[in-house]
Amino acid sequence: GVDLNRCVTYPHTANVLQFVCGLGPRKASHLLKFWKQSNSHLENRTYLVVKYKMGRYVFSNCAGFIKINTSALADSESYIEILDSTRVHPEAYDWARKMAVDALEYEDSSEIEPSRALEEIFENPERLKELDLDAFATELQKTNYGDQSITLYDIRAELTNRYKDLRIRYEQPTKEDLFHFITKETPLTFYVGKMIQCQVCQPPIVYKKPSAEQLENAQPDKDEISGFWKCPFCHIDRFQELKEVWDHFDKGSCEGTPIGVRTRLDNGCTGFISLKNLSDTPVRNPNERVRKLQVIYSRIMNINIERFSVELTCKTSDLKDAEETWRPKKDQYYDKDEEDKDLQRMDKEKQIKQAQASLSFVKRVIAHPSFMNVNYKDCERLLMTRDLGDAIIRPSSKANDHLTITWKLVDGVLHNIDVIEKSKPNSFSLGKRLLIVDPRTQEIEEFEDLDEILARYIKPMANFVADIVVHKYYRNLSQPVPSSTPASSSIQPITAVTSTQIPPPNSQESIKILNNLLCDDKRRNPTRIRYYITISSELPTKFLLSYMPTRKPIHEYFTIQPTGIRFRTNVYPSLNDMLNWFKIHYADNQVTPSPITRSSRHHTSTVTNTPAPPIPTGGSSSRTPTGSSSMSLSSTPVVNPGSLTPAVTPSPLAAAIAAYNFATSTPLPHNNFSTTMPPPPPPPIPRMPSSTPLHPSMMLPPPPPLALYQQMLQSNPMQMQQWPLPPVPPPLPTQQYY
C-alpha cells in the first residue's frame, strides 16, 4: 500500500501514488495537491469520499491500497478505523469485525466493541486459525453475497500479518535449474541410460591434431599391394611418394586422428560418440559408418549439465541392452514372474490374431459352382492353373453383405470386383439384389443373380482380353522379349495361354523395356511407327499402348469395360475399332506438351489437340487425303470402295483396278469375340455395269494391275489405245505403321 500522509509530508515519495489501482498521474497529482492545500491529514478512508468527493468506482478501486498509519494518529479527535491500516477493503470491514469477535469466543458478543476485538486479534492472530471460514462462506452465499470463500481467507491472512509481502525472495538459480530452464528437461525425462535420437552435426567427425613431436616421430606406412603411402594420423592413403607425406605434414593439411562423432539432440544439447562407442567392431574411419545430418539412435552414458553436453553410445549391444545395464533399475517390489506370464500371454494373443487375420471372412452358404469359401491367397493359388477369364466368387472381408468376384485376366494379374448384396433373408445366404458400383463414374448396376454378373459383366471383359492377348503386337513382358524385329520379317502373334506363371513387371520396369524396344525399332526403321500393347500388373483391366511417333516414346492407358474399350474418353466396341481410330488420330495425344509438327513429302502439317471424332463403326471407313500423315494398319491409306464407282461406263481396265484396290485395301474392323454387340454388316461390293461383267478370274486373288493391263493390251491393242493410262497412285507417307 501507499501511505498518502507520508507522500504529502515527503514529496520525494509521492511518485509511487500514480501506480495505485484506479489512479494515474493526473488523479494522483490532483489528490496530493488537494491534501496539501487543505493542510490536513487523511485520518479515515471515508474522507476520500466525504472531503475529496472521490467517485464511486475510483474509490472502489484504490481504497484497499491507500494505507493510513493509525498508530501515528492516536492523538486525533476524529474516529480512527483500525482496519484502515490493512489491505482489507472497506466493503469487507463488517466481515473482518465479525471474524475478530467470533475468534475471541465471548459469551455476550454484543457487549464487545469491534475495534477492541480487532486490537486483540492483532496482538494474538493465532486465534483466527480456529474459525471455520467455509461455514461462514456458506452463510454469506445463502444471503445472496455469492461465493466469498477466497475473500474470507485473504482477510484472515491480512489480519494475521498486515501488508505482508507475498512475493518469494529471488534466489540465484542452480546449475540444475539453468539446465531445466534452457532445455525443459527434468531428471524424469532426461537421464543416464535413456535411448534417444540424435542428428550428426556438420562437420560430423572430431579430429585430434598431432603435436609437433608426433609429426617429427611419424612413420608413414606403405601399402605393398597398391604402392601408395598412408598418413599414420588421418589415414589418407593416396600419396605416391614419401615426400608427399612430409609435405602433407608441413602444410598443416593433416586433420589428425579421428576420435569421435559430434551430434546434436532435439533439446539443443550437443552429444559426442567416441570411436570405441560407435560400434561393437573396431572403427578406424568413422566416415564409413556415419554421414552428416544422419539421424541415429543412441543411449546416454553421461550428462554434463554445465556444458549442456552428453556422452553417447550407439553400440548394438548397448541399444539392445539384453542384460538391462542401462535401463532404470526396478525396485524390490517388481514381480518378475508376472512379467514372464504377461509376455507369454501377449505371444499367444499375437498368434491368435495372426490366425484370425489369415481367415478374415465369414463363411457363407451359397449354392453356385463358382463360389468357394477361400481367402485371396487361396483364390490366387487356385486361379494359377485355370484358363484366362475364369472367375471365383468368394466371401468379402468388408462385411457380411458383400461378395468378391476374382477373375483372371492373364497369368499373374487378377481383378477383384466388389458385389453389394441387398434384400438378404439372413446373414449367410445370398441377397436377392446384387449391385456393382463403377469405381470411375460411381454408377450402380443391378443384377438378379451371380450367373447374370458372370455373363453380362465379366464375360464381355474376358472376351476383350482374349482379343488383346492374341493381337500380334501384344507383348507379355514376363517372358523374354526380343530386342528388336527386322522390318522385313513378319511378326507372329503371341498366344493367349502361356506356361509361365511369372507376373508381369510393374509399370516402371515395363516402360523401360518398351522404351528400349521402341528405340531399337526406330533406329532400324525411321520411317515407320511401331506400337506395342502390354497389360498393367498394378492397375487391372488397364492396358498400356506404347508408340514412338518421333523421338520420344509415348505411353497411354486404355481400359476394358463390359460395354467396350475406353480410350481417350471414347468407348469402342472392339479392339480393331479402337486401333483404327488411334492410327488416324495418334497425334491428337493429350499428354504431349506441345503440338507435334511432322513433314510429309508434299507439305508440312501441324497437328494440334483436336476433339475426338464420333465412335467409328465397323461398316464405314474414312478417306485419307494425299499428303496426309494419317495411316492405316497396313501402311496403306483407307479408301472408300463406294467412291470408285464412276459416273460413266468404265473400261475393263478401270473396273479391274477398282476391284484390285478394294481387294488389297485394309480389311474393315469387326468384332470377333465380343458378345455384347453384334458384328456390323460387311461393306457393299462396288457394282459394275451390266455391259462389262466381271471375268471369272477376278474371283481369284487379283493379279497386279500392270500385268492385267499388259494382258488386255495384247488381246485388243486397238481399243487400249483409246483408253488413258491409269493414274499414278499417290506417294506413301514418310511414316507408316507395321
Residue, then its C-alpha position, 0 to 999 in steps of 0.5 A: g500500500v501507499d501511505l498518502n500522509r507520508c507522500v504529502t509530508y515527503p514529496h520525494t515519495a509521492n511518485v509511487l501514488q500514480f501506480v495505485c489501482g484506479l489512479g494515474p498521474r493526473k488523479a494522483s497529482h490532483l489528490l496530493k495537491f488537494w491534501k496539501q492545500s487543505n493542510s490536513h491529514l487523511e485520518n479515515r478512508t471515508y474522507l476520500v469520499v466525504k472531503y475529496k468527493m472521490g467517485r464511486y468506482v475510483f474509490s472502489n478501486c484504490a481504497g484497499f491500497i491507500k494505507i493510513n498509519t493509525s498508530a501515528l494518529a492516536d492523538s486525533e479527535s476524529y474516529i480512527e478505523i483500525l482496519d484502515s491500516t490493512r489491505v482489507h477493503p472497506e466493503a469487507y470491514d463488517w466481515a473482518r469485525k465479525m471474524a475478530v469477535d467470533a475468534l475471541e469466543y465471548e459469551d455476550s458478543s454484543e457487549i464487545e466493541p469491534s475495534r477492541a476485538l480487532e486490537e486483540i486479534f492483532e496482538n494474538p492472530e493465532r486465534l483466527k486459525e480456529l474459525d471455520l471460514d467455509a461455514f461462514a462462506t456458506e452463510l454469506q452465499k445463502t444471503n445472496y453475497g455469492d461465493q466469498s470463500i477466497t475473500l474470507y481467507d485473504i482477510r484472515a491472512e491480512l489480519t494475521n500479518r498486515y501488508k505482508d509481502l507475498r512475493i518469494r525472495y529471488e534466489q540465484p538459480t542452480k546449475e540444475d535449474l539453468f539446465h531445466f530452464i534452457t532445455k525443459e528437461t527434468p531428471l524424469t525425462f532426461y537421464v543416464g541410460k535413456m535411448i534417444q535420437c540424435q542428428v550428426c552435426q556438420p562437420p560430423i567427425v572430431y579430429k585430434k591434431p598431432s603435436a609437433e613431436q608426433l609429426e617429427n616421430a611419424q612413420p608413414d606406412k606403405d601399402e605393398i599391394s597398391g604402392f601408395w603411402k598412408c598418413p599414420f594420423c588421418h589415414i589418407d592413403r593416396f600419396q605416391e611418394l614419401k615426400e608427399v607425406w612430409d609435405h602433407f605434414d608441413k602444410g598443416s593439411c593433416e586433420g589428425t586422428p579421428i576420435g569421435v562423432r559430434t551430434r546434436l539432440d532435439n533439446g539443443c544439447t550437443g552429444f559426442i560418440s567416441l570411436k570405441n562407442l560407435s560400434d561393437t567392431p573396431v572403427r578406424n574411419p568413422n566416415e564409413r559408418v556415419r554421414k552428416l545430418q544422419v539421424i541415429y539412435s543412441r543411449i546416454m552414458n553421461i550428462n554434463i549439465e554445465r556444458f549442456s553436453v552428453e556422452l553417447t553410445c550407439k553400440t548394438s549391444d548397448l541399444k539392445d541392452a539384453e542384460e538391462t545395464w542401462r535401463p532404470k533399475k526396478d525396485q524390490y517390489y517388481d514381480k518378475d514372474e508376472e512379467d514372464k506370464d504377461l509376455q507369454r500371454m501377449d505371444k499367444e494373443k499375437q498368434i491368435k490374431q495372426a490366425q484370425a487375420s489369415l481367415s478374415f471372412v465369414k463363411r457363407v452358404i451359397a449354392h453356385p459352382s463358382f463360389m468357394n469359401v477361400n481367402y485371396k491367397d487361396c483364390e490366387r493359388l487356385l486361379m494359377t492353373r485355370d484358363l484366362g477369364d475364369a472367375i471365383i466368387r468368394p466371401s468379402s472381408k468388408a462385411n457380411d453383405h458383400l461378395t468378391i468376384t476374382w477373375k483372371l485376366v492373364d497369368g499373374v494379374l487378377h481383378n477383384i470386383d466388389v458385389i453389394e448384396k441387398s434384400k438378404p433373408n439372413s446373414f449367410s445366404l445370398g441377397k436377392r439384389l446384387l449391385i456393382v458400383d463403377p469405381r470411375t463414374q460411381e454408377i450402380e448396376e443391378f443384377e438378379d443373380l451371380d450367373e447374370i454378373l458372370a455373363r453380362y459383366i465379366k464375360p464381355m471383359a474376358n472376351f476383350v482380353a482374349d482379343i488383346v492377348v492374341h493381337k500380334y503386337y501384344r507383348n507379355l513382358s514376363q517372358p523374354v522379349p526380343s530386342s528388336t524385329p527386322a522390318s522385313s520379317s513378319i511378326q507372329p502373334i503371341t498366344a493367349v495361354t502361356s506356361t509361365q506363371i511369372p507376373p508381369p513387371n510393374s509399370q516402371e520396369s515395363i516402360k523401360i523395356l518398351n522404351n528400349l524396344l521402341c528405340d531399337d525399332k526406330r533406329r532400324n526403321p525411321t520411317r515407320i511407327r511401331y506400337y506395342i500393347t502390354i497389360s498393367s500388373e498394378l492397375p487391372t483391366k488397364f492396358l498400356l499402348s506404347y508408340m514412338p511417333t518421333r523421338k520420344p516414346i509415348h505411353e497411354y492407358f486404355t481400359i476394358q469395360p463390359t460395354g467396350i474399350r475406353f480410350r481417350t474418353n471414347v468407348y469402342p466396341s472392339l479392339n480393331d475399332m479402337l486401333n483404327w481410330f488411334k492410327i488416324h488420330y495418334a497425334d491428337n495425344q493429350v499428354t504431349p506438351s506441345p503440338i507435334t509438327r511432322s513433314s510429309r513429302h508434299h507439305t508440312s502439317t501441324v497437328t494440334n489437340t483436336p476433339a475426338p471424332p464420333i465412335p467409328t463403326g465397323g461398316s464405314s471407313s474414312r478417306t485419307p487425303t494425299g499428303s496426309s500423315s494419317m495411316s492405316l494398319s497396313s501402311t496403306p491409306v483407307v479408301n472408300p470402295g463406294s467412291l470408285t464407282p464412276a459416273v460413266t461406263p468404265s473400261p475393263l481396265a478401270a473396273a479391274i483396278a477398282a476391284y484390285n484396290f478394294a481387294t488389297s485395301t485394309p480389311l474393315p474392323h469387326n468384332n470377333f469375340s465380343t458378345t455384347m454387340p453384334p458384328p456390323p454388316p460387311p461393306p457393299i461390293p462396288r457394282m459394275p455395269s451390266s455391259t462389262p461383267l466381271h471375268p471369272s478370274m477376278m474371283l481369284p486373288p487379283p493379279p497386279p494391275l500392270a500385268l492385267y493391263q499388259q494382258m488386255l493390251q495384247s488381246n485388243p491393242m486397238q481399243m487400249q489405245q483409246w483408253p488413258l493410262p491409269p493414274v499414278p497412285p499417290p506417294l506413301p507417307t514418310q511414316q507408316y505403321y507395321 
